[in-house]
Structure formats: C-alpha cells, structure tokens
Amino acid sequence: MEAANQAKVDMAEAKMKGEVGSKLREGQTLQNGGKIDSQTKIILTQRQGEGKKEEIKVKTEVKVYKNQREAEVAKANAELAMKKAG
C-alpha cells in the first residue's frame, strides 16, 4: 500500500514538474518572440531611415543639376543678348 501511495505522489510530482516546465517553455517562447519582433521593428525603422536619406540625396542632386542647367541657359541668353546688342 505504501508503495502505491508513493507511486501516486511521484506521478503527481512528475506531472506538476512537466506542467511547470511546459509553462516555462511557453513563456520563454513568447518572450523570445517579443524580442525578435522588437529587433525586427528597429531594423525596419533603420532601413526606412536609410531609404529616406537616399531619397533626399537624390532630390538634392536633381535640384543642383536643374539649377546648374538654368544658370547655363541664363548665361547663354545673356551672351546672345550681348551679341545682338553689340
């Protein structure tokens, strides 16, 4: 009888430890998932920032190019006007 009772106690302890271990693993899985989500958001934000920087850089280069072309056209028009007047 004592052995049967001890076996029941042992089984109950094993079941409890198994359930605790299972809950611990579930909790760790959720924590790891949260960490991965956070890291993914950080990296995504960094990439978006890099994309914005490149976009601004390209727009600036286009603006500089347009300004140079406008200056060249204005210079050519001034030279032409001077030739016509002279």
C-alpha positions in Angstrom: 0.0 0.0 0.0 2.8 2.4 0.9 4.5 1.8 -2.5 1.2 2.5 -4.3 0.8 5.8 -2.4 4.4 6.7 -3.1 3.9 5.9 -6.8 0.8 8.2 -6.9 2.8 11.0 -5.2 5.7 10.5 -7.6 3.3 10.6 -10.6 1.7 13.8 -9.3 5.1 15.5 -8.8 6.2 14.4 -12.2 3.0 15.8 -13.7 3.4 19.1 -11.9 7.0 19.4 -12.9 6.0 18.7 -16.5 3.3 21.3 -16.5 5.6 23.9 -14.9 8.3 23.1 -17.5 5.7 23.4 -20.2 4.5 26.8 -19.0 8.1 27.9 -18.6 8.9 26.9 -22.2 5.7 28.7 -23.4 6.7 31.9 -21.5 10.2 31.8 -22.9 8.9 31.3 -26.4 6.6 34.3 -26.0 9.5 36.4 -24.6 11.8 35.4 -27.5 9.1 36.2 -30.0 8.7 39.6 -28.4 12.4 40.2 -28.6 12.5 39.2 -32.3 9.5 41.5 -33.1 11.2 44.4 -31.3 14.5 43.8 -33.2 12.7 43.5 -36.5 10.9 46.8 -35.9 14.2 48.5 -35.1 15.9 47.2 -38.2 12.9 48.1 -40.3 12.9 51.6 -39.0 16.7 51.9 -39.7 16.2 50.7 -43.2 13.3 53.2 -43.8 15.6 56.0 -42.5 18.3 54.9 -44.9 15.8 55.0 -47.7 14.7 58.5 -46.8 18.3 59.7 -46.7 18.9 58.3 -50.2 15.6 59.9 -51.4 16.7 63.3 -50.0 20.1 62.9 -51.5 18.8 62.1 -55.0 16.3 65.0 -54.8 19.1 67.4 -53.8 21.3 66.2 -56.7 18.4 66.7 -59.1 17.8 70.2 -57.7 21.5 71.1 -58.1 21.6 69.8 -61.6 18.5 71.8 -62.5 20.0 74.9 -61.0 23.2 74.4 -63.0 21.3 74.0 -66.2 19.2 77.1 -65.5 22.4 79.1 -64.8 23.9 77.8 -68.1 20.8 78.8 -70.1 20.7 82.2 -68.4 24.4 82.7 -69.2 23.9 81.7 -72.9 20.9 84.0 -73.1 22.9 86.9 -71.7 25.8 86.2 -74.2 23.3 86.1 -77.0 21.7 89.4 -76.0 25.1 91.0 -75.8 26.0 89.8 -79.3 22.7 91.1 -80.7 23.2 94.4 -78.9 26.9 94.7 -79.9 
